[in-house]
Amino acid sequence: MNKSSRSRVVGIREAKAHLSEYIKKSRDVPIVITSHGKPEAVLFNVSDQDPEDVILFTSPEFQSALAYPESKLIRSAELLKKYNSPAARQKPPSAKSKKTRVNGR
């Protein structure tokens, strides 16, 4: 490997030529892979992660859910006020099952 292998940023050709070495290096530091000088991907160690967690946390949909506007959130105090009212505390009528005869008995 050349001098650029000590860097956290490598070009795609360099990364492709020495992929296994960069995978090992990614155990210590994330590797940014560029194409024509622009970041395209990041190689980072996930050996101690569940695959589902990695997919979830790298998902754009999940990231947008994390960035959900705080102004649209409902506070717990508001929920308690709304659902802890006397009307909300009333129990629904019991659905007690009636004894039925089995086979006409």
KAGI-V811081 format. One record per residue. RES is the residue in three letters. PSI is psi in whole degrees, -180 to 180 (none if undefined). D_CENTER is the distance of its C-alpha to the mean C-alpha in Angstrom with 1 decimal. Layout:
RES|PSI|D_CENTER + RES|PSI|D_CENTER
//
This chain:
MET|153|34.8 + ASN|-171|36.0 + LYS|-34|35.4 + SER|-16|32.2 + SER|-17|30.6 + ARG|-3|30.6 + SER|159|28.5 + ARG|-11|24.7 + VAL|126|25.2 + VAL|153|26.8 + GLY|159|28.0 + ILE|-36|26.8 + ARG|-43|30.3 + GLU|-45|30.3 + ALA|-41|26.8 + LYS|-41|28.0 + ALA|-29|31.3 + HIS|39|29.8 + LEU|-47|26.4 + SER|-35|26.8 + GLU|-38|28.0 + TYR|-31|25.0 + ILE|-44|22.6 + LYS|-43|24.6 + LYS|-30|24.7 + SER|-12|20.9 + ARG|-27|21.0 + ASP|-35|22.5 + VAL|139|21.2 + PRO|145|18.8 + ILE|122|21.0 + VAL|126|20.9 + ILE|128|22.5 + THR|156|24.6 + SER|119|26.7 + HIS|38|29.8 + GLY|-3|28.7 + LYS|135|25.5 + PRO|132|22.0 + GLU|-31|20.5 + ALA|163|18.0 + VAL|132|16.9 + LEU|117|17.6 + PHE|157|16.1 + ASN|130|16.5 + VAL|17|13.9 + SER|-25|16.8 + ASP|17|15.7 + GLN|153|12.1 + ASP|138|11.2 + PRO|-37|10.7 + GLU|-39|8.2 + ASP|-42|5.9 + VAL|-46|7.1 + ILE|-44|6.6 + LEU|-51|3.1 + PHE|-15|3.2 + THR|3|6.4 + SER|128|6.3 + PRO|-35|8.8 + GLU|-43|8.4 + PHE|-43|5.2 + GLN|-39|7.1 + SER|-33|10.1 + ALA|-37|9.2 + LEU|-29|8.9 + ALA|15|12.2 + TYR|133|13.8 + PRO|131|17.4 + GLU|-28|18.6 + SER|-20|21.8 + LYS|-4|20.4 + LEU|151|19.0 + ILE|124|21.5 + ARG|150|22.7 + SER|-35|23.4 + ALA|-38|27.1 + GLU|-41|27.3 + LEU|-44|25.9 + LEU|-41|28.4 + LYS|-42|31.2 + LYS|-45|30.5 + TYR|-3|30.0 + ASN|12|32.2 + SER|161|35.3 + PRO|-38|38.2 + ALA|-37|37.6 + ALA|-26|34.0 + ARG|-12|35.2 + GLN|134|37.7 + LYS|141|37.0 + PRO|155|37.2 + PRO|140|40.4 + SER|140|40.4 + ALA|58|40.1 + LYS|134|42.6 + SER|138|43.5 + LYS|147|47.2 + LYS|130|49.0 + THR|153|49.9 + ARG|141|52.5 + VAL|129|51.6 + ASN|40|54.1 + GLY|10|56.5 + ARG|none|57.1
//
